[in-house]
Amino acid sequence: MNTRRKADWLAEELTKEDHTVVCIHSDMSTDERSAAIGKFRTGQCRVLIATDLIARGIDVQGVSVVVNYDMTRNFENYIHRIGRGGRFGRKGVALNFVTSAEWGLLQALVAFYSTQIEELPSKDFAVRGENLAD
């Protein structure tokens, strides 16, 4: 997440869909952020949404999937984001939602780190039971 406003919006939208969500960003007090992280750590909430500003300071074990809703323009932040999904020698998965406008940014990140990020075929995705390829 790149903005507090978008993080709050995404949390509201996911909550409307009956997901248990907590959101943390810089407009929250330290106590509010600690309470949100606590809910995520204990499993009371299965989804944690964080802005780039806060994402670096999160140390949560047992995260297996990180979803990048927005691509960050700071490549170091990207590594910190996805590193949450494979800490302490465990394997993790990072999924990136990338718009056509962000595609070049993703390619620059791949080149910068000399790595490979595979695109998932649309036929493998289903939204509310519908195949996106249809």
N, C-alpha and C positions, 0 to 999 in steps of 0.2 A: 504494500500500500504506500502510496506516495503522499497522500494528504489525510489529515484528520477527518475532514468532511467526507471523503470517499470511504474511509474506514468505518465511520459511523453509519453511512448509508448501506454499505455491504452487510454490516452486522444487523441492521434493521431488516433488510431484505431476507437474509438467511433465517432470522428469527420468525418472520412471517411464514416461512416454509417449515416451521417447527424444528429447526436445528437449535441445539444448545450452543450459544455463542457468547464469548467475551471479547471485548475490544480494549486495546490499550494504546494510548497516544499521549503526547506531551501536555494536552489540556487537562489531564487527569492528575489528581494529587498522588503522591507516593503511596498513600494508604489505599487509594482506589486501584492503582496499578497492582499493588501487592495482592489485594483481594481477588482481582481478576486472574492473575497468574496462579494463585492458590486454587481457584476453582478449576483451572485447566490441569494443574498438576495432579489434583485428586480425582480427576475424571468427571467432576460435576458438569463440566463443559467439554465438548469434544472438539470445538473449533476455537482457535485463538487468532484474532485479527490484530495485526500490529503495523504501524507505520515504520518506514525506514529509520526514523529517528530513534525509535524505541527498540527495534528488532535486534540491534547489536547486543543489548544488555540482557537478553533473555537466555537463561540457562535452564532448560527443561530436558530431563532425560526421558527416553522412551518415545520420542517423536519419530514416526516412521514415514510420514508424508508431509511435504511442504508444498503448498500451492502458491505460486506467485501470480496474484491477480493482476498486478501492474508490473511491468518490467522497470527495474531501477536503472537510472542512467549512470550510477556509480557501480563499477564492476566489483569493487571490494565489498560493497553492501550485498551484492548478489551472492558472493561466496559465503558471507555470514548468514544470509537467509537460508540457503540450501544446506548449510552445515548443520542446521538444527535437526535434519532428518537422518543423519548418520553419525551421531556422536558416540564416543566411547567404543569405537571399533565395530559398531553395528552398521548394517546397510540401510539406506533410506532411499526414498524416491522424491524427486522434485518435478512438479508439473508447472509449466509456464503457460499462462494464457497470453497470447501475443496477437495484437492487432496487426493489420497490414502496415500501419504507420510505424510499428515497433519492430518489424521484421529485420530491418537493417541494423538496429541496435542489438538484437539477438545475434546476428551474424558477426558483428564487431566483437561481441563478448566471446563467441566461439573462437574467433581468430586470436584474440588477446590471450586467452588461456590455452590455446592449441588443444582444444578439446572437441568433443562431438556431442551434440544434443539432437536426439532423434525426434522426428515429428511422428505423432501418433496418427494413423490413418483414421479418417472420419468415420469409417464403417465400424470402428471399434468403440465409438462413443454412442451412448444412448442418453437422451434427455427425456425424462418423464415417460420412458418406455418407447420412445420414438427414435428410430435410427436417423442420424443427421444426414446420411448419404441419400436418403429417400426424398 
